[in-house]
């Protein structure tokens, strides 16, 4: 596990850009952290690092947003998923191995995550914009 401190939204996006450079196109990236922790900012950076020029927004109501870049990116929001039936209704399992899956609120589907998922826990840092990233499953440096 590696730990990275972000002091701003821009640094959070840069973490996403750095991880994007390590991907081969079929990863599952499981994001853990509460409201306002920077999950969408991280995904915006990751998407930019994979060549997405469109705006990236939280898929809160859509459940999944799709972006095309170097690889297809499927950005899920699992906040309202509380059962296996809910999870199946998102189409989550159909997307695995078809692109990069980025999953917000992964704590709600932890039992369904693949063993090789990249796990990223985001917590508050020392300032309002500060965040602590704990990353497992990808070597950055």
N, C-alpha and C positions, 0 to 999 in steps of 0.2 A: 504494500500500500504506500502511496505517496501522498503527501500533504502539501497543498498550495494555498497561500493566502492571497486573496484578491482584495484590493482597496477601493475598487470602483466598478461600475458597470462595464467600462471599457476593458479593464483587466479580466473580468469574468468572460467577456466575449473572446478575449485573446486565448483563454484557456480552451474554449471551444475550438478556435482556429487551430491551436496546437494539436489537439486530439484528432481533428479532422485529417491531419497529415499522416496519421498512423493507421487509418482505417483501410480495409480492403473491400468494403461495400455490402457486407451482410451482417454487421454487428448489431447487437441489441445493447443500447445504452440506457441503463436504469438510473433515473434521477430520484434521489430521496431528499426531502426537505420541505419545510412548511411554506406558507404563503409569503411571497415577497423575497424568497431566498435567491432568486436569480436563475431559476430553471429555464425560463424562456430566453433570457439574455445569453445564457450558455448556448442554447440551441441556435440562437441567431448567429453567434460566432461560429459554431460548428457548421452551420449551413453556408455561411459566407466562405469558410475554409474549403468547402466542397463546391464552390462556384455558383451558389444560388444568389441571384441578384434581386429576386422578389422579396418583399417584406415578410418577415417571420412573425407570427403572432401566436398567442396561446390558443390551443384547440379546445378550450373549456367547453364550448357548446357544440362544436362540430365533432368532438371526440378524437378525430384524427385530421391533421392537415398534411397534405402531400406537397413536396417540393422536388424539383428536378435540378440536378447539378451533375457533378462527376458521377454520383450515384443517386438513385432515388432515395429520398428521405421521408420517413413516415413519423410524424410528430404526434404522439398520443397524449391524452390527458385522462388519467384513470381515477380522478378525484371522486367521481360518482359511482365507480365500479365497486360493488359490495358483494358480489356473488359470482360463481362460475358462469351462470347464465348471462349476467351482465357482461362478463369478459368475452364470452363467445359472441355476443351481439355486436361487439366492436369490430369483429373480424381480425382481431389481433393475431391469431394463429395462422391465418391465411397470409399475413404479411411477412412472417419469419422467413429468412433467406431470400427475400426479394429486394432488399435494400437495407439501409441503415434505419433501425427503429430507435427513436428517442422517446422515452416514456417518462412523463411527469407523474408524480404520485405513485411511484413504483412500490411503495410500502403496501399499497392496496392489492397488489397482484404478486407479491414476492414468491408465493408458491408456484407460480406459472412461469417465472423467469428461467431462461436457459442457464445451465451451469456456467457457461462461458460468457455470460453477460458482463459488460463493463459496468461496474457499480460506482456511482458517484454520490457521495453524501455531502450536502451543503448545509452549513450552519452559520449562525451569526459570528462575525468577527469582532474586532475591537471598536469599530466605528459604525455609523448608520449604514454606510455603503460597504463595509468590510464583510467578507465572507471567508469561511474556511472550507476548502474542498478536500475531501478524502477520496482518493481515486484508486480503484482496484481493477485489474484486468487489462491494463494497457500500460506499456512502458513509454514514458514521455522523454526522459532525458538520459 
